[in-house]
Each structure stands twice: as structure tokens, then as C-alpha cells.
Amino acid sequence: MEELFIEYELLKRECKSAKREYDKSLEKKAEYYYSVLPGASDTSKELIKTECTNDKFLNYTIRIQEIDSEIDVRKNLYGNLSYRLKLKEIELRNSKELLDRIYTYRYLDRYKVNKIARLVEYSREQTYRKIREIDKKINNDTKWHKTRFTIVLWEK
């Protein structure tokens, strides 16, 4: 079983990634919107009549609907991950495990090492050792998960 702080860290990274994708979708919509806005007309081009009628407004609405559905999917994913992250934070704060408590004090509450040492009743050096242990576990486990996630995507 993984420690809660590692699960929290992985979920936090997934949430940041989902937020980044959601923001990209919003930017894509804004760029498309501004690309179809009327601008100054270019009189240097000659008008050529073609037989096919290209309804720009119809194309615009179809494309905006596609982008909006993409935005909705990404917004729902981000909202779901944010909710799960909040639940995991509550679970982490209620944990009695020493490393989970130190992680909470150090990375969520941003306490100084001296204050953490007083709260967990460890010496300052022992607290630093535990923080290094937490950092090492986070780096090792998140690298493994990132590599595994990449391999799974590559296989599909």
C-alpha cells in the first residue's frame, strides 16, 4: 500500500495536467473566435466567383460546438480530479501516520522545520531526515508512475 502523501502527490499532478489541458481548450476557443472576427477588408485581392458556397457562419458554429464539447469534457475531468484531490487532502490531514503528518505540515501548511519538530515531538535533525525520506519516496514513486503511464499510452 502506498502512503497517502504519495497518492496525494500523484493526484495533484494529474489535477495540474487536467487544468493545463482545460486552459489549452479555452485558449483554442478564444483564438478561433478572434480569427473569425471581421477585420479591415483587403481591397488588393480580386473577387473571384466560385460555384460552391462556403457558409462561414455555419462552419464557425460547427467548430465552436466541437470546441465547446471538448471544453465540457476537460472541465468535468478537472472538476472531478479537484474534488478527489480535496478528499485526499482531508484524508491526509486526518492520517495518524508520521510521514503523512510531516508531509501535511511541511507541504500543505508550509510550517518551518522547527515547528514541525515540536508538533511531532522529534528533534530538528530527525525531522530533516524524515523530510528527505518523504522527498525521496515522492521522487522515486512519481517517476515510476510517470514511466508506467507513458508505457501504457505507448502500448495503446
N, C-alpha and C positions, 0 to 999 in steps of 0.2 A: 504494500500500500504506500502510495506517495504521501508525503507530508502535505498539509493543507496549503502552506505557503507556496509550494511548487505548483499545485493546481491553480492557485490564485494568480500566480505569475503567468502561467500559460494562458489562462482565461483573459488576463489583462492584455496580453499581446494579441490574442485573437480579436478582442474588442477594438484595439487600436487599428488593426488591419481592416476590420469591417468599417470603422469610422472613416478611414482613408479612402476606401472604395466608395462609400456613400458620398463623400465630398467630391470625388472624381466625377461621379454621375451628375451631381448638381452643377459642377463646372462645365461638363459636357452640354447640359441643357442650356446653361447661360450662353456658352459660346455659339451654340446653334441658333438660339434666339437672336443674338446680336448679329449673326451672319445673314439673317433673312430680313433684318430691318431695312427699310428703304433708305438709300443714301442719295447723294447727289448723282444725277444722271450723267452718263458719259456720252457726249454728243459726237465723239470721234468715231464711234462704231456705226457701221451702216446697219440698218434694219433689214433683215432677210426674212421673208415669209417662208414658213415651213408648213407641211401638211399636218404634222402631229401637233396637237395642242398640249402644252405642258402646264398643268394647273399647279402653280407654285403653292397656293394655299392648301390644296389637298395633300400635296407631298409634305408640306410643313406639318399639318395636323397629324398625319400618319406617323411621321418621325417623332413628333413630340409625344404622341401616345406610347410609342415604343420606349422612349427615354423615361417617361413617367412610370411605366410599369417596372422598368429596371430600378428606378429610384425607390419605388414602393418595396420591392423585394429587398434591396440593400438596407432600407430604413428599418424594415421589420427584423432583419438579421441583426442589425446593430442594436435595436431596442431589446431584442431577446438576449443578446450577449451582455448588454449593460445590466439587465435585470439579474441574469445569472451571476455576474461579477459582484453585484451588490449583495446577493445572497451568500456568495462565497466569502465576502468580506465580513459579514455578520457571523458566519460560522467560524472564520479565522479569529475574530475578536473574542468569541466565546470559548475558544480552544484552551485547554489546560496544558498542552504540550509546551515545553520550554522554548524550542526553536520557533514555534508558531507565535508565541508571546513576544519573543525578541524581534521577530520579523515585523510584527504589528507595531511595536513601539518604535522601531528604527525606520521602517519604510512607509508606514501608513500615518503614524502620529508624528514622525520626524523628531523624536526625542534624541537628546545628546547621550553619549555612551555613559556618562556618569549617572544620569538619571535612570537609564535602563538598568545599570548595575544595582542601584538602590532598590528598584522595583522588583527585580528577580532575585535579589539578595546574593549576588555574585560579586567577585572583585572586578575591577575595571579590566584587568588582563584576561580573565576568564570570559568576560562579555565580548571583548575584541575577538577572542578565539571562536566563540560561538557565531559572531557576525561573519567572520571569514569562512566558517563552515557553511553557513547559510548561503553566502555568495558562491562558494564552490559548488554546492549542490544545485543551486539555480542555474549556474553556467553549464554544468555537465548535463543536467536533465533537459534543459531547454534546447541545448544543441542536439541532443539525441532526438527529441520530439520534432525539431525543425528538419533534421535529416530524414527522419521517418516520414514526415508529412510530404517532403519533396519526393521521396521514393514512391510513395503511394500515388501521388499525382502523376509521376512519370510513367508508372505502370498502366494507368488508365488510358 
